[in-house]
């Protein structure tokens, strides 16, 4: 499976492990490339951001409906094997679940879960969406397509962005939003949930106070599962890497990694 990979390195090589950024549902590597990739490279990190199969410019769009979380984990493992050292993994939303599943079987120097699917899965999120948009949720299940949930810029804002993000930016980002795997959704609902007890990697857990997808209490539950404390950013929505205050999130990640990783 040929994957789109956005990869950049600082002008001066550093001994720090590379960073592997894993996007969430309905997204692709593009979401990291708006702000995070260049910022983290400026901080001295080599950064690699793939689009999972069927996403962005990666192959597999025609089979996207049947992609499983395990397939996404395989994609990340394949990219990690191409890097010069085991990477730090940074996963957003569904990508956070993919990172959790990856860490069950692979060593990593550190990991960051950003507005991530909690170990308990997406049942609470699914119920919220079904109650708010019952007809769209019915269409999702009749067509086995998750696109109706994000089919307009207004719906994308409701899911991903705060009111502080300009309408022009929402329109620009929405142009990249796409369908998501129905079987992947079922995996996140119940069929392939994480097992935090199997993970030994140190984890930074971050969330957003205005997140409509995973509420702060769900982010806090994720942190407890990994024996840490959640960091909740005020006034931000789900797509923390695209929100107006994205830099505060990126700065915290860079600071945490520099304090934890060997010189």
Backbone torsions as a table, in degrees:
resi	resn	phi	psi	omega
1	UNK	NA	114.9	-179.4
2	UNK	-81.8	123.4	-176.4
3	UNK	-108.7	141.3	168.0
4	UNK	-68.4	131.7	178.8
5	UNK	-134.7	121.5	172.0
6	UNK	-94.0	121.4	-174.7
7	UNK	-138.2	129.4	177.3
8	UNK	-142.5	150.1	-179.3
9	UNK	-129.7	153.4	175.5
10	UNK	-68.3	159.2	-179.2
11	UNK	-61.5	-39.4	177.1
12	UNK	-102.9	124.9	-176.3
13	UNK	-66.7	141.5	176.6
14	UNK	-120.0	160.3	180.0
15	UNK	-83.8	-7.0	-178.9
16	UNK	-59.1	146.2	175.1
17	UNK	-64.4	153.1	177.3
18	UNK	-68.6	160.1	176.2
19	UNK	-105.4	131.2	178.0
20	UNK	-113.1	112.9	-174.2
21	UNK	-98.5	125.9	-174.8
22	UNK	-116.1	116.9	-177.1
23	UNK	-75.6	168.8	-179.3
24	UNK	-100.0	-171.9	-179.2
25	UNK	-62.0	147.0	179.0
26	UNK	69.4	1.0	-174.5
27	UNK	-115.1	-174.0	174.7
28	UNK	-153.8	-173.6	-179.2
29	UNK	-58.5	-22.5	-178.7
30	UNK	-54.3	-33.3	-174.0
31	UNK	-66.9	-26.4	177.1
32	UNK	-83.0	-25.9	-171.8
33	UNK	-78.9	-13.0	-179.7
34	UNK	-67.8	-46.4	-177.3
35	UNK	-131.8	-48.4	-164.1
36	UNK	-66.6	-42.9	-172.9
37	UNK	-58.6	-53.9	-177.4
38	UNK	-64.0	-39.4	-179.9
39	UNK	-62.3	-47.0	-177.3
40	UNK	-68.0	-33.5	174.3
41	UNK	-64.5	-40.6	177.5
42	UNK	-62.2	-26.2	177.6
43	UNK	-82.6	1.1	174.6
44	UNK	101.0	5.9	-177.4
45	UNK	-96.7	143.3	164.1
46	UNK	-79.8	130.9	-172.3
47	UNK	-123.5	134.5	178.6
48	UNK	-129.7	122.8	-179.0
49	UNK	-128.2	99.4	178.1
50	UNK	-86.1	155.7	164.5
51	UNK	-93.8	125.6	177.9
52	UNK	-60.9	160.1	-179.3
53	UNK	-51.5	137.1	179.9
54	UNK	79.7	1.7	-178.1
55	UNK	-118.5	153.3	178.0
56	UNK	54.5	-128.0	-179.8
57	UNK	-102.9	14.2	177.3
58	UNK	-76.0	158.4	174.7
59	UNK	-69.8	163.1	172.3
60	UNK	101.1	10.8	-178.2
61	UNK	-61.8	-35.5	-176.9
62	UNK	-70.7	-21.1	176.9
63	UNK	-106.3	13.7	-173.4
64	UNK	-56.9	-39.1	-176.2
65	UNK	-55.3	-29.2	-173.3
66	UNK	-103.5	4.7	179.4
67	UNK	-68.3	140.1	179.7
68	UNK	-107.5	161.2	174.4
69	UNK	-56.2	-39.0	178.4
70	UNK	-60.5	-33.5	176.0
71	UNK	-65.8	-41.8	178.0
72	UNK	-64.0	-38.9	176.0
73	UNK	-61.8	-41.5	177.1
74	UNK	-61.1	-39.3	178.1
75	UNK	-59.8	-46.3	-178.6
76	UNK	-66.7	-40.2	177.7
77	UNK	-62.3	-38.9	178.8
78	UNK	-63.6	-43.1	178.3
79	UNK	-66.6	-42.7	-178.6
80	UNK	-59.6	-36.8	-179.8
81	UNK	-66.1	-22.6	180.0
82	UNK	-83.2	-10.2	-176.7
83	UNK	-87.0	157.1	-175.1
84	UNK	-72.3	-15.7	179.4
85	UNK	-152.2	158.4	176.4
86	UNK	-56.4	128.3	-173.3
87	UNK	-85.8	158.4	160.7
88	UNK	-75.0	135.3	-179.4
89	UNK	-107.0	134.1	177.2
90	UNK	-124.3	112.9	-175.1
91	UNK	-118.4	132.4	178.1
92	UNK	-107.1	130.8	172.3
93	UNK	57.5	-120.1	176.0
94	UNK	-57.9	-34.6	176.7
95	UNK	-61.1	-29.3	175.1
96	UNK	-65.8	-38.2	175.8
97	UNK	-67.3	-40.3	177.3
98	UNK	-60.1	-42.1	177.4
99	UNK	-62.8	-43.9	178.9
100	UNK	-59.2	-43.2	179.3
101	UNK	-67.9	-37.5	177.1
102	UNK	-60.7	-43.6	-175.9
103	UNK	-68.5	-17.8	176.6
104	UNK	-64.6	-25.8	-174.1
105	UNK	-124.7	-6.0	-175.8
106	UNK	-131.6	143.4	176.1
107	UNK	-80.6	148.5	175.8
108	UNK	-151.3	148.1	-179.1
109	UNK	-69.0	-26.7	179.6
110	UNK	-172.2	167.2	177.8
111	UNK	-149.9	153.5	177.0
112	UNK	-127.2	128.3	175.4
113	UNK	-108.0	115.4	-173.0
114	UNK	-112.6	110.3	-177.6
115	UNK	48.4	49.1	-168.8
116	UNK	-85.6	152.7	164.1
117	UNK	-53.8	128.0	179.0
118	UNK	-75.0	162.9	177.5
119	UNK	-57.4	-24.6	178.3
120	UNK	-77.3	-8.7	177.1
121	UNK	91.7	-165.6	-169.5
122	UNK	-107.3	19.9	-178.6
123	UNK	-59.6	-48.1	-178.8
124	UNK	-61.8	-42.3	177.3
125	UNK	-61.9	-44.5	-179.6
126	UNK	-60.4	-43.0	179.3
127	UNK	-64.7	-38.7	178.1
128	UNK	-63.3	-43.3	179.7
129	UNK	-66.6	-43.5	-178.7
130	UNK	-62.8	-37.6	179.4
131	UNK	-72.4	-35.6	-177.3
132	UNK	-79.5	-35.2	-176.2
133	UNK	-134.4	67.8	-173.9
134	UNK	-61.1	-38.0	-178.9
135	UNK	-70.6	-40.6	177.2
136	UNK	-65.4	-38.7	179.1
137	UNK	-66.7	-37.3	175.2
138	UNK	-61.8	-43.2	179.3
139	UNK	-62.6	-38.4	176.8
140	UNK	-54.8	-46.4	-175.6
141	UNK	-77.8	-28.8	177.8
142	UNK	-74.0	-35.1	-176.1
143	UNK	-100.2	-9.6	-173.4
144	UNK	53.2	42.8	176.5
145	UNK	-131.8	130.5	179.4
146	UNK	-90.0	0.7	-176.2
147	UNK	-64.2	-35.0	-179.2
148	UNK	-53.7	-25.0	-178.6
149	UNK	-70.1	-24.5	-176.0
150	UNK	-126.4	26.4	-166.9
151	UNK	-75.8	-8.3	177.9
152	UNK	-133.5	158.4	175.9
153	UNK	-57.4	-36.2	179.5
154	UNK	-64.7	-40.3	177.6
155	UNK	-68.0	-38.1	177.8
156	UNK	-63.6	-41.4	177.0
157	UNK	-62.0	-43.9	-179.9
158	UNK	-58.0	-39.0	-178.1
159	UNK	-80.2	-43.9	-162.8
160	UNK	-113.8	-28.1	-165.1
161	UNK	-125.2	149.5	174.9
162	UNK	-82.8	169.2	177.1
163	UNK	-68.8	-15.2	179.9
164	UNK	-72.7	-19.8	179.1
165	UNK	-79.5	134.2	-175.8
166	UNK	-66.1	154.9	178.1
167	UNK	-61.9	-35.8	178.8
168	UNK	-63.5	-40.9	179.0
169	UNK	-68.3	-39.7	176.7
170	UNK	-59.7	-45.6	179.6
171	UNK	-59.9	-43.4	-179.2
172	UNK	-63.1	-47.1	-179.4
173	UNK	-67.3	-38.8	-178.3
174	UNK	-61.5	-29.8	178.8
175	UNK	-59.7	-23.7	-179.9
176	UNK	-94.0	-15.8	-176.5
177	UNK	-64.9	141.3	-172.9
178	UNK	-140.0	-178.5	176.7
179	UNK	-69.9	166.3	178.2
180	UNK	-134.5	158.3	-176.9
181	UNK	-65.3	130.4	176.7
182	UNK	-72.2	-40.2	177.4
183	UNK	-67.7	-34.0	174.7
184	UNK	-61.9	-39.4	175.1
185	UNK	-60.4	-43.8	178.7
186	UNK	-64.6	-35.6	175.4
187	UNK	-61.7	-43.3	-179.6
188	UNK	-71.6	-23.2	179.1
189	UNK	-76.1	-43.5	-175.2
190	UNK	-162.5	-24.4	-165.8
191	UNK	-81.9	-22.7	-176.3
192	UNK	-148.7	65.3	-176.8
193	UNK	-85.6	157.9	-177.8
194	UNK	-70.3	160.5	175.6
195	UNK	-124.6	86.0	-174.5
196	UNK	-55.9	-30.7	-179.2
197	UNK	-61.7	-19.9	-179.6
198	UNK	-86.7	-4.1	-174.3
199	UNK	-101.9	127.1	178.3
200	UNK	-108.5	-6.4	-177.5
201	UNK	-71.1	136.2	172.8
202	UNK	-64.9	136.4	-171.8
203	UNK	-128.6	133.3	170.1
204	UNK	-99.9	125.1	-177.1
205	UNK	-113.3	123.4	-175.2
206	UNK	-130.0	145.9	178.8
207	UNK	-147.4	179.8	-175.3
208	UNK	-125.9	138.3	-174.5
209	UNK	-65.9	-29.1	-176.9
210	UNK	-105.5	20.7	-178.3
211	UNK	-68.4	121.3	178.4
212	UNK	-86.6	-11.0	-177.3
213	UNK	-93.1	-55.1	177.2
214	UNK	-125.0	109.8	-174.4
215	UNK	-70.2	158.4	-179.2
216	UNK	-51.8	-37.1	-179.5
217	UNK	-65.7	-29.2	176.9
218	UNK	-73.7	-37.8	176.1
219	UNK	-64.6	-40.1	178.0
220	UNK	-64.8	-36.1	176.7
221	UNK	-66.2	-37.7	175.8
222	UNK	-60.8	-45.3	-179.6
223	UNK	-61.1	-43.7	179.0
224	UNK	-60.9	-37.7	-180.0
225	UNK	-62.7	-27.5	179.8
226	UNK	-106.9	20.7	173.3
227	UNK	56.9	43.6	177.6
228	UNK	-142.8	-174.1	-178.9
229	UNK	-117.1	132.5	-179.8
230	UNK	-70.6	146.8	172.5
231	UNK	-112.1	114.4	-175.6
232	UNK	-104.7	124.1	-179.7
233	UNK	-93.6	125.8	-173.9
234	UNK	-76.6	144.1	173.4
235	UNK	75.1	9.1	-177.9
236	UNK	-109.4	154.5	176.8
237	UNK	-106.7	-168.4	-166.4
238	UNK	-60.1	-47.0	-177.2
239	UNK	-80.5	75.1	-173.1
240	UNK	-62.9	-26.3	-179.7
241	UNK	-78.5	-8.8	-178.7
242	UNK	-117.9	-7.5	-179.0
243	UNK	-69.5	159.5	-178.8
244	UNK	-54.5	-33.0	-178.4
245	UNK	-97.5	30.2	-176.9
246	UNK	-55.7	-33.1	-173.6
247	UNK	-64.1	-33.8	178.9
248	UNK	-64.1	-33.5	177.4
249	UNK	-69.9	-47.7	-179.9
250	UNK	-62.4	-40.2	178.4
251	UNK	-61.9	-41.7	-179.7
252	UNK	-64.9	-41.5	178.0
253	UNK	-61.1	-48.0	-178.4
254	UNK	-62.7	-42.6	180.0
255	UNK	-63.9	-44.4	179.5
256	UNK	-62.4	-42.5	-179.1
257	UNK	-67.8	-42.0	-178.6
258	UNK	-65.2	-33.3	178.1
259	UNK	-73.5	-25.6	-173.4
260	UNK	-97.9	-34.6	-175.0
261	UNK	-81.2	149.3	178.6
262	UNK	-66.3	149.9	177.3
263	UNK	-67.4	NA	NA
